[in-house]
């Protein structure tokens, strides 16, 4: 049996989503060494850019996670490839934290995709506007929506083996509660809710872009960790690509940084 008491999954579209929309909850989970925490990033957050950009996003996510763990050095983690549901997936492991990078094309806010990736998107796969979707590095091809959904289930089964308590966190799919969100956010949430064993878990959905419309309510140490974890992510991205989200669009981050995550438990 695992020594960890609980396994917590954060299944999200982009590498900077949990810092913006799921904190301070992620910080709390990372700081508890008795838990196992698994991040599943469905897309490369590439915004139509080349390999250097989406790879830098992965490194930024890892740096941010390591900083959240506080006592784990970046070099202590290991990258590897695993085969789940007949797909080659990229995984990073660092003590009690695991990151999966599925590397699907960024679908753009509207779900129309980008020309550089053949206008592929998770939303189009879900709506059956495309019959398949290929990862950015060409390592795998998902043959339809159910293939993708079953792969998410396979990751959960693989990582949660032996755990009696499984907690799933994902983007909110209700457009009334969470209007105007990114297509990748919502479609990732739809995929998670479609996994066969979803009702067996403790499930929580999180507001995305609409968080900016809530009152300011994050202060003290929780505010510090939210800002710091995003800054570490952005610094890594900047070091590798010379592109900084904070320098280009500081107000975009400021809309979210003083607001705590808004979530609901789904029975």
Backbone bond lengths (Angstrom), bond angles and torsions (degrees), N, CA, C in turn:
res aa  C-N    CA-C-N  psi(-1)  N-CA   C-N-CA  omega(-1)  CA-C   N-CA-C  phi
1 X - - - 1.469 - - 1.525 110.27 -
2 X 1.319 118.30 142.47 1.470 120.21 178.12 1.521 111.20 -62.84
3 X 1.313 115.82 148.53 1.461 119.74 176.30 1.525 110.87 -74.99
4 X 1.347 116.85 -23.79 1.461 120.62 179.45 1.518 110.18 -70.44
5 X 1.306 117.50 145.49 1.459 121.44 -178.29 1.521 112.44 -81.28
6 X 1.327 116.53 -41.85 1.458 121.58 -173.20 1.519 109.91 -136.14
7 X 1.322 115.94 147.73 1.459 120.10 172.16 1.517 107.89 -112.58
8 X 1.323 115.59 131.75 1.459 122.44 -177.07 1.520 108.95 -120.44
9 X 1.328 116.38 125.50 1.463 121.97 176.85 1.530 109.93 -105.10
10 X 1.321 115.48 134.73 1.463 122.54 168.33 1.526 105.93 -115.55
11 X 1.331 115.97 105.06 1.465 121.41 -175.70 1.522 107.42 -106.32
12 X 1.323 115.96 110.05 1.457 121.55 -168.47 1.525 110.55 -137.58
13 X 1.313 115.27 166.51 1.464 120.18 -176.01 1.521 112.48 -83.33
14 X 1.345 116.74 -45.23 1.463 121.74 -169.61 1.527 111.48 -123.33
15 X 1.322 114.89 158.52 1.462 119.93 -173.62 1.523 113.60 -69.53
16 X 1.334 117.74 -19.13 1.469 119.78 179.67 1.528 112.39 -105.27
17 X 1.331 117.85 9.12 1.465 119.94 -176.22 1.524 112.86 -69.43
18 X 1.324 117.02 -42.87 1.471 117.23 -175.55 1.524 111.74 -69.55
19 X 1.333 117.05 -34.13 1.465 118.99 177.77 1.526 110.83 -63.19
20 X 1.324 116.85 -39.81 1.460 121.64 -176.28 1.523 112.85 -80.67
21 X 1.336 116.75 -43.17 1.469 120.32 -167.30 1.531 115.05 -111.64
22 X 1.325 118.64 -13.39 1.469 120.18 -173.10 1.521 113.70 -120.36
23 X 1.289 116.96 8.10 1.469 120.00 176.44 1.524 110.40 -97.52
24 X 1.336 118.10 146.32 1.465 128.00 15.61 1.522 115.46 -87.48
25 X 1.329 118.80 3.70 1.463 121.32 -175.01 1.527 112.63 -58.44
26 X 1.340 117.01 -42.11 1.464 119.48 179.15 1.525 110.57 -63.39
27 X 1.323 116.90 -42.16 1.465 120.78 179.18 1.523 111.26 -58.71
28 X 1.316 115.78 -41.82 1.467 119.58 179.20 1.531 110.84 -62.01
29 X 1.325 116.65 -43.05 1.461 119.99 -178.37 1.534 111.20 -69.29
30 X 1.332 117.28 -40.70 1.461 120.52 -179.92 1.523 112.21 -64.86
31 X 1.320 116.79 -32.77 1.464 120.07 -177.03 1.523 112.94 -77.06
32 X 1.329 117.56 -12.54 1.466 121.48 179.02 1.528 109.02 -93.51
33 X 1.311 117.27 103.25 1.462 121.65 -175.26 1.521 112.94 -70.54
34 X 1.325 117.54 -11.80 1.455 120.09 178.44 1.535 111.75 -79.35
35 X 1.329 116.75 -14.02 1.452 121.03 179.32 1.521 111.27 -92.86
36 X 1.312 115.87 156.20 1.457 122.30 166.32 1.518 106.63 -106.20
37 X 1.322 116.89 129.37 1.464 121.54 -176.82 1.528 108.53 -118.59
38 X 1.331 115.77 129.13 1.462 121.53 -178.66 1.525 109.35 -123.54
39 X 1.319 115.89 124.88 1.461 122.15 174.76 1.531 108.45 -102.95
40 X 1.316 116.68 131.46 1.467 121.56 173.79 1.521 107.54 -120.53
41 X 1.326 116.06 112.94 1.466 121.94 179.04 1.522 107.73 -100.24
42 X 1.322 117.27 114.11 1.462 119.15 -173.22 1.520 113.74 -76.16
43 X 1.323 118.46 -33.99 1.471 120.82 -178.74 1.522 110.77 -116.08
44 X 1.330 114.57 171.35 1.454 120.06 178.84 1.514 113.57 -86.81
45 X 1.353 116.84 -1.89 1.465 120.05 -178.22 1.531 110.68 53.17
46 X 1.328 115.85 36.39 1.461 121.06 -170.09 1.517 114.28 -82.99
47 X 1.356 117.82 -21.10 1.471 121.66 -178.60 1.519 111.95 51.80
48 X 1.333 115.84 32.72 1.455 120.74 178.28 1.515 114.72 81.48
49 X 1.323 117.68 3.72 1.466 121.35 -177.73 1.530 111.66 -86.08
50 X 1.329 115.74 -178.11 1.461 120.31 -173.78 1.530 112.43 -87.44
51 X 1.322 115.20 -176.47 1.460 122.37 -174.54 1.520 112.52 -58.81
52 X 1.319 117.69 -37.96 1.462 120.04 -177.14 1.527 111.04 -60.20
53 X 1.328 116.71 -32.76 1.463 119.92 -178.09 1.525 111.99 -76.23
54 X 1.348 117.38 -48.42 1.465 116.71 -178.32 1.529 112.29 -71.34
55 X 1.330 117.45 -28.20 1.471 119.22 174.39 1.531 110.38 -68.19
56 X 1.331 116.29 -37.15 1.463 120.01 177.24 1.527 110.95 -65.40
57 X 1.322 116.97 -34.81 1.465 120.42 175.83 1.527 110.84 -62.62
58 X 1.325 116.92 -38.93 1.458 120.04 177.52 1.529 110.85 -63.97
59 X 1.327 115.88 -44.10 1.466 119.09 179.36 1.522 110.65 -64.62
60 X 1.331 116.64 -37.02 1.453 119.99 177.38 1.517 112.04 -63.23
61 X 1.334 116.32 -40.82 1.462 120.67 178.55 1.524 110.74 -63.09
62 X 1.333 116.66 -43.13 1.460 120.82 179.88 1.531 110.56 -64.52
63 X 1.332 116.51 -43.94 1.468 119.80 178.75 1.519 111.08 -60.45
64 X 1.330 116.22 -41.05 1.455 121.16 -179.33 1.516 111.48 -65.76
65 X 1.329 116.85 -41.45 1.459 121.63 176.93 1.525 110.63 -62.79
66 X 1.322 116.03 -46.28 1.465 119.98 -179.40 1.524 111.12 -61.60
67 X 1.311 116.79 -40.23 1.459 120.18 178.07 1.524 110.35 -64.21
68 X 1.333 116.33 -38.07 1.452 120.21 177.88 1.512 112.87 -65.25
69 X 1.345 116.20 -29.50 1.464 120.36 176.63 1.519 111.51 -78.65
70 X 1.303 117.49 -15.07 1.470 127.80 172.38 1.524 115.54 67.74
71 X 1.320 118.61 -41.81 1.466 118.28 -175.53 1.526 112.50 -111.93
72 X 1.333 117.21 10.37 1.453 120.52 178.56 1.520 109.88 -104.52
73 X 1.327 116.78 120.30 1.450 120.74 177.56 1.524 109.81 -74.04
74 X 1.317 115.80 147.37 1.465 121.54 -178.28 1.520 111.55 -55.19
75 X 1.332 117.32 -41.19 1.456 120.84 -175.45 1.518 113.01 -71.59
76 X 1.314 117.60 -9.56 1.460 120.19 179.91 1.521 112.94 -74.98
77 X 1.325 117.39 -16.98 1.458 120.75 -178.54 1.516 111.63 -84.22
78 X 1.332 116.01 161.26 1.461 121.32 -179.23 1.521 110.49 -130.71
79 X 1.320 115.97 138.35 1.457 122.12 173.93 1.524 109.46 -96.49
80 X 1.338 115.19 145.91 1.453 119.89 176.48 1.522 109.66 -157.10
81 X 1.325 116.22 167.91 1.454 122.09 174.48 1.522 108.69 -109.86
82 X 1.329 115.56 138.75 1.461 120.60 178.01 1.527 108.35 -130.06
83 X 1.326 115.67 154.29 1.459 120.89 178.44 1.518 109.15 -108.91
84 X 1.328 116.43 117.97 1.465 123.00 -179.98 1.526 108.56 -133.47
85 X 1.306 116.28 128.44 1.463 121.68 -178.85 1.529 111.14 53.77
86 X 1.332 115.34 38.13 1.472 123.19 179.06 1.523 113.29 66.10
87 X 1.335 117.15 23.10 1.459 121.32 176.25 1.525 110.03 -121.01
88 X 1.324 116.04 139.28 1.457 121.01 175.02 1.523 108.23 -83.69
89 X 1.329 116.28 119.74 1.453 122.11 -177.28 1.522 110.29 -119.20
90 X 1.322 115.49 151.87 1.456 121.56 -178.80 1.530 108.81 -101.18
91 X 1.327 115.11 127.88 1.461 120.70 -174.70 1.527 110.17 -130.80
92 X 1.315 114.88 142.06 1.469 122.21 173.20 1.522 108.06 -119.41
93 X 1.337 116.71 135.02 1.454 121.70 -179.16 1.516 110.64 -125.25
94 X 1.316 116.55 132.59 1.454 122.62 175.15 1.515 110.08 -143.71
95 X 1.301 115.96 99.49 1.460 122.62 -177.97 1.527 111.30 54.93
96 X 1.327 119.01 -112.30 1.469 120.40 -176.56 1.528 112.71 -98.29
97 X 1.337 117.59 17.91 1.461 121.86 179.45 1.528 109.61 -123.15
98 X 1.334 115.45 138.76 1.461 122.26 179.34 1.520 108.59 -130.34
99 X 1.334 116.84 140.00 1.467 121.93 174.74 1.524 109.37 -123.83
100 X 1.327 116.42 129.77 1.455 122.58 172.48 1.526 108.84 -108.69
101 X 1.329 115.92 132.22 1.454 121.59 177.58 1.526 108.22 -116.54
102 X 1.335 116.74 104.21 1.464 120.32 -177.18 1.529 112.66 -82.00
103 X 1.315 117.18 -17.96 1.464 122.98 169.18 1.534 114.48 59.62
104 X 1.313 117.80 35.84 1.458 119.12 174.61 1.528 109.94 -80.12
105 X 1.323 118.05 155.31 1.462 120.16 -178.15 1.523 112.57 -62.32
106 X 1.304 116.09 140.11 1.458 122.63 172.48 1.532 107.79 -60.89
107 X 1.339 116.38 128.59 1.458 119.82 -176.41 1.510 115.29 -88.74
108 X 1.348 117.39 1.32 1.458 122.18 -176.30 1.538 108.72 71.06
109 X 1.307 116.49 162.57 1.473 120.78 -175.68 1.521 111.34 -57.60
110 X 1.324 116.76 -39.71 1.460 121.42 -174.85 1.523 113.97 -84.84
111 X 1.332 117.09 -13.57 1.461 120.44 -176.39 1.507 113.74 90.55
112 X 1.333 117.27 5.30 1.466 120.84 -179.32 1.523 112.78 -81.15
113 X 1.333 117.29 -14.06 1.453 120.70 -179.83 1.517 112.90 77.92
114 X 1.327 115.40 -171.52 1.462 122.60 -179.28 1.525 109.91 -124.42
115 X 1.318 116.00 148.73 1.465 120.61 -177.40 1.521 112.07 -60.64
116 X 1.348 116.55 -35.56 1.463 120.85 -177.32 1.521 112.61 -62.97
117 X 1.341 116.74 -21.87 1.469 121.33 179.92 1.531 111.53 -114.96
118 X 1.318 115.82 24.56 1.454 119.84 176.50 1.516 113.43 67.40
119 X 1.322 116.02 26.17 1.471 122.12 178.90 1.537 112.42 55.89
120 X 1.324 116.21 34.83 1.456 120.49 175.80 1.528 109.84 -80.09
121 X 1.323 116.82 151.33 1.456 120.64 173.72 1.518 109.71 -161.80
122 X 1.315 115.64 155.00 1.461 120.60 175.08 1.528 111.02 -62.16
123 X 1.326 116.35 -36.98 1.460 119.82 179.93 1.525 110.72 -61.65
124 X 1.322 116.33 -42.86 1.462 119.58 178.41 1.524 111.21 -65.28
125 X 1.325 116.97 -36.86 1.465 120.07 177.17 1.521 110.00 -63.74
126 X 1.323 116.55 -44.19 1.463 121.69 179.31 1.526 111.37 -63.01
127 X 1.313 117.40 -40.20 1.471 121.71 -178.55 1.526 112.69 -84.76
128 X 1.329 116.48 2.77 1.459 122.89 179.36 1.527 112.65 62.61
129 X 1.310 114.66 29.71 1.467 119.77 174.42 1.524 110.43 -82.58
130 X 1.331 115.73 -19.02 1.458 122.62 170.26 1.527 106.80 -132.62
131 X 1.325 116.13 151.26 1.465 120.23 -176.12 1.515 113.14 -93.36
132 X 1.331 116.34 -14.19 1.462 120.36 -178.90 1.522 109.40 -155.16
133 X 1.335 114.96 164.61 1.464 119.86 176.91 1.519 108.28 -144.08
134 X 1.329 116.07 135.61 1.465 121.83 -175.21 1.517 110.42 -108.20
135 X 1.314 116.66 141.17 1.460 120.90 177.90 1.519 110.50 -65.65
136 X 1.320 115.67 157.26 1.462 121.48 -175.90 1.519 112.65 -60.34
137 X 1.328 117.23 -33.31 1.458 120.58 -179.15 1.521 112.71 -93.03
138 X 1.337 116.81 3.03 1.456 120.45 178.54 1.513 114.40 72.94
139 X 1.336 117.23 12.18 1.467 120.40 -175.51 1.518 112.95 -75.15
140 X 1.330 117.43 -21.76 1.462 119.14 -179.92 1.522 110.70 -156.86
141 X 1.326 115.08 160.62 1.462 122.77 179.77 1.524 108.01 -132.91
142 X 1.317 116.36 127.99 1.464 121.01 178.04 1.528 108.96 -94.64
143 X 1.322 115.00 122.47 1.460 120.83 -177.06 1.531 108.99 -92.36
144 X 1.313 115.56 76.87 1.447 120.73 177.49 1.515 113.57 97.23
145 X 1.318 114.43 167.59 1.464 123.04 -175.78 1.523 112.38 -61.38
146 X 1.333 116.97 -44.97 1.465 119.50 -175.66 1.525 111.62 -65.69
147 X 1.310 116.68 -31.88 1.465 120.66 176.66 1.524 110.00 -61.82
148 X 1.311 116.19 -42.73 1.470 120.37 178.16 1.526 110.97 -66.08
149 X 1.342 116.70 -46.43 1.465 121.30 179.40 1.535 110.39 -59.10
150 X 1.318 116.81 -44.02 1.466 120.39 -179.31 1.518 112.05 -65.82
151 X 1.323 117.02 -28.59 1.465 120.49 177.41 1.525 110.41 -69.67
152 X 1.329 116.93 -40.59 1.469 119.56 174.38 1.524 110.60 -59.27
153 X 1.334 116.11 -44.00 1.464 119.62 177.74 1.525 110.61 -61.29
154 X 1.326 116.58 -40.21 1.455 120.45 179.05 1.515 113.20 -62.16
155 X 1.332 116.78 -39.64 1.466 120.61 177.13 1.527 110.10 -62.96
156 X 1.324 116.34 -45.61 1.462 120.23 -179.89 1.523 110.63 -61.97
157 X 1.332 116.97 -45.04 1.462 120.47 178.62 1.528 110.98 -60.25
158 X 1.322 115.66 -42.03 1.464 120.68 -177.59 1.525 111.88 -64.70
159 X 1.320 116.96 -43.58 1.460 120.58 -175.32 1.535 112.69 -84.12
160 X 1.329 117.27 -27.75 1.474 120.99 -173.93 1.521 113.06 -93.31
161 X 1.311 117.61 4.50 1.467 120.31 -178.67 1.531 110.44 -57.94
162 X 1.321 116.85 121.88 1.460 121.64 178.56 1.507 115.04 94.34
163 X 1.334 117.76 -9.29 1.458 120.89 178.63 1.530 110.27 -91.24
164 X 1.299 115.98 135.52 1.468 119.67 179.10 1.521 111.83 -89.00
165 X 1.333 116.82 -23.21 1.461 121.27 -178.48 1.526 109.20 -116.80
166 X 1.330 116.40 118.81 1.463 122.15 -179.15 1.521 108.58 -123.57
167 X 1.329 115.96 124.97 1.455 122.41 -179.21 1.525 108.85 -117.06
168 X 1.330 116.33 127.56 1.459 121.90 -178.39 1.526 109.81 -114.99
169 X 1.324 116.35 128.18 1.467 122.71 176.22 1.528 108.37 -118.62
170 X 1.327 116.73 131.83 1.461 119.80 -176.85 1.523 109.85 -151.75
171 X 1.333 118.53 167.78 1.465 121.04 179.36 1.530 112.28 -65.83
172 X 1.330 114.88 147.73 1.463 121.83 177.12 1.527 109.70 -69.56
173 X 1.338 116.30 135.13 1.460 121.15 -177.79 1.523 113.53 -104.02
174 X 1.321 117.15 -11.65 1.461 121.39 -178.09 1.531 110.04 -77.29
175 X 1.323 117.73 115.31 1.463 121.39 -175.58 1.521 112.68 -69.84
176 X 1.317 117.46 -22.88 1.459 119.94 177.14 1.518 110.57 -72.76
177 X 1.320 116.63 -41.61 1.461 122.29 178.80 1.524 110.68 -76.26
178 X 1.317 116.04 -34.58 1.460 121.99 -171.59 1.527 111.03 -131.88
179 X 1.350 117.93 66.75 1.468 120.61 -177.25 1.529 112.42 -73.54
180 X 1.321 115.33 153.62 1.460 120.95 171.61 1.507 115.83 69.55
181 X 1.331 118.04 23.52 1.462 119.55 -177.48 1.523 111.03 -83.62
182 X 1.316 116.14 166.55 1.458 123.22 178.93 1.528 109.28 -66.93
183 X 1.322 116.89 141.85 1.465 120.76 -179.15 1.522 112.11 -59.39
184 X 1.327 117.48 -37.02 1.470 120.46 179.22 1.524 111.33 -65.82
185 X 1.342 116.45 -37.54 1.469 119.74 178.07 1.524 109.58 -60.43
186 X 1.318 115.10 -57.66 1.464 120.13 -173.89 1.531 111.55 -62.40
187 X 1.330 117.14 -43.03 1.463 119.51 -177.00 1.518 111.27 -69.64
188 X 1.320 117.49 -32.99 1.465 119.76 173.63 1.526 110.06 -62.19
189 X 1.328 116.45 -43.43 1.457 120.00 177.23 1.520 112.10 -61.60
190 X 1.327 117.06 -41.09 1.466 121.77 178.36 1.529 110.09 -61.58
191 X 1.329 116.12 -41.49 1.470 120.28 179.47 1.527 111.31 -63.29
192 X 1.320 116.33 -43.18 1.469 119.68 -179.87 1.523 109.96 -63.17
193 X 1.312 117.12 -43.96 1.465 120.28 -179.01 1.525 112.29 -67.58
194 X 1.336 116.89 -15.03 1.460 120.96 179.97 1.527 113.05 -92.05
195 X 1.332 118.61 -7.48 1.460 119.16 -178.22 1.532 109.66 -64.30
196 X 1.322 117.63 143.27 1.468 121.63 -172.33 1.526 115.29 -56.02
197 X 1.329 118.11 -34.92 1.459 120.68 -174.60 1.537 113.20 -100.28
198 X 1.320 116.85 15.83 1.474 120.99 -173.52 1.525 112.26 -52.44
199 X 1.313 118.09 -43.63 1.463 121.06 -175.56 1.530 113.61 -71.52
200 X 1.335 116.78 -5.97 1.463 120.17 177.65 1.531 112.36 -87.05
201 X 1.334 117.05 -8.12 1.457 121.23 -174.03 1.528 111.65 -107.60
202 X 1.345 114.58 169.24 1.466 121.24 170.52 1.525 106.87 -90.75
203 X 1.326 117.39 111.32 1.459 121.83 -169.01 1.522 112.50 -112.23
204 X 1.343 114.95 139.97 1.459 121.97 -179.58 1.523 108.94 -136.68
205 X 1.333 116.45 134.47 1.464 121.10 177.96 1.526 109.90 -112.44
206 X 1.338 116.11 145.85 1.461 122.71 -172.63 1.526 111.52 -121.47
207 X 1.328 115.04 139.33 1.461 122.18 174.38 1.532 109.60 -67.54
208 X 1.344 116.45 141.92 1.459 121.20 178.30 1.515 111.83 -101.76
209 X 1.331 116.97 -115.15 1.461 120.82 -175.88 1.530 113.15 -57.43
210 X 1.310 117.47 -29.97 1.465 120.44 -177.79 1.529 112.56 -67.06
211 X 1.327 117.28 -9.28 1.472 120.56 176.94 1.526 111.07 -57.91
212 X 1.324 116.57 -29.46 1.470 121.25 -178.28 1.526 112.28 -62.64
213 X 1.318 118.01 -17.94 1.454 121.89 -177.93 1.527 114.23 -93.72
214 X 1.323 116.34 1.57 1.463 120.92 178.18 1.528 110.10 -89.22
215 X 1.327 118.20 160.26 1.468 121.24 177.97 1.531 111.66 -63.86
216 X 1.330 115.41 154.93 1.465 120.75 174.88 1.525 108.34 -69.35
217 X 1.335 116.01 125.70 1.469 117.88 -175.08 1.525 113.74 -150.30
218 X 1.328 117.85 18.21 1.462 120.43 -179.63 1.513 109.57 -116.19
219 X 1.337 116.03 125.85 1.458 121.27 -174.42 1.525 110.66 -141.34
220 X 1.300 116.11 173.05 1.460 122.91 170.36 1.512 114.41 61.21
221 X 1.323 115.26 -141.27 1.458 121.33 -174.54 1.530 111.90 -62.88
222 X 1.335 117.92 -37.28 1.463 120.51 179.09 1.524 111.42 -63.12
223 X 1.328 116.77 -38.27 1.459 121.14 176.81 1.519 110.35 -65.90
224 X 1.331 116.12 -42.64 1.465 120.35 178.74 1.527 111.31 -56.56
225 X 1.332 116.65 -48.56 1.465 119.53 -176.18 1.527 111.79 -68.51
226 X 1.309 117.41 -34.01 1.461 119.18 177.73 1.526 110.80 -64.63
227 X 1.325 116.24 -47.66 1.465 120.51 179.12 1.525 110.97 -64.31
228 X 1.329 115.89 -44.55 1.462 120.45 -176.21 1.523 111.86 -64.37
229 X 1.326 117.51 -43.44 1.459 119.96 -177.93 1.526 111.55 -66.42
230 X 1.326 117.45 -37.53 1.458 118.96 176.41 1.522 110.73 -70.62
231 X 1.331 117.37 -37.97 1.466 120.81 179.61 1.523 111.10 -63.61
232 X 1.333 117.30 -38.64 1.466 121.01 177.51 1.526 110.30 -64.90
233 X 1.324 115.72 -43.22 1.471 120.21 175.87 1.533 110.39 -58.23
234 X 1.328 116.47 -49.25 1.455 121.44 -176.30 1.528 111.65 -66.72
235 X 1.329 117.21 -36.18 1.471 120.75 178.66 1.524 110.36 -64.41
236 X 1.313 117.51 -42.10 1.462 120.93 177.38 1.522 110.72 -62.83
237 X 1.328 116.23 -45.33 1.462 120.99 177.96 1.523 110.87 -59.42
238 X 1.319 116.29 -43.51 1.459 121.43 -179.46 1.529 111.88 -65.97
239 X 1.332 116.42 -42.13 1.465 120.63 179.73 1.526 111.57 -61.00
240 X 1.323 116.81 -36.59 1.462 120.89 -174.47 1.519 113.94 -89.92
241 X 1.340 117.13 -24.35 1.466 119.42 -174.16 1.526 114.32 -126.89
242 X 1.327 117.01 -11.01 1.464 122.75 -173.28 1.523 112.03 67.36
243 X 1.332 116.54 16.10 1.459 121.05 176.33 1.521 109.11 -112.42
244 X 1.322 115.95 128.98 1.461 120.79 -179.48 1.519 109.79 -125.07
245 X 1.329 116.18 123.12 1.461 120.64 176.46 1.523 110.11 -64.42
246 X 1.331 116.35 -40.36 1.463 120.78 -177.31 1.526 111.45 -65.95
247 X 1.323 117.08 -38.13 1.458 120.00 -179.34 1.527 111.44 -75.17
248 X 1.334 116.84 -36.43 1.453 119.73 -177.65 1.524 111.97 -79.35
249 X 1.330 116.76 -41.78 1.471 120.27 -175.11 1.528 110.93 -136.93
250 X 1.329 117.79 65.07 1.473 119.48 -177.49 1.521 113.06 -60.35
251 X 1.318 117.28 -32.98 1.463 119.16 -177.42 1.525 111.80 -71.89
252 X 1.331 116.86 -24.96 1.457 119.57 175.60 1.520 109.60 -61.36
253 X 1.330 116.58 -46.10 1.463 119.55 178.50 1.519 111.24 -69.79
254 X 1.324 116.84 -40.09 1.463 120.02 -177.31 1.528 112.13 -61.56
255 X 1.339 117.01 -27.73 1.460 119.78 177.46 1.524 111.78 -62.49
256 X 1.329 116.20 -27.01 1.457 120.70 -175.13 1.527 113.78 -106.59
257 X 1.329 118.10 -24.75 1.462 119.82 -166.98 1.525 113.32 -67.11
258 X 1.313 119.61 -27.83 1.460 121.21 -178.71 1.529 112.60 -96.45
259 X 1.322 116.38 14.96 1.465 120.82 -178.59 1.519 110.06 -121.80
260 X 1.321 115.93 127.92 1.462 120.99 177.15 1.520 109.97 -75.50
261 X 1.312 116.08 154.53 1.453 121.42 178.85 1.520 111.78 -54.82
262 X 1.319 115.11 141.04 1.469 121.52 176.30 1.525 107.17 -114.21
263 X 1.312 116.19 117.76 1.451 120.26 -174.25 1.530 110.16 -140.77
264 X 1.323 114.47 165.13 1.457 119.65 175.22 1.519 109.06 -138.19
265 X 1.319 115.91 147.06 1.439 121.64 176.78 1.512 108.96 -83.97
266 X 1.330 115.46 133.06 1.462 121.28 -177.99 1.515 109.65 -107.05
267 X 1.301 116.89 119.63 1.464 121.99 -178.31 1.525 110.53 -81.90
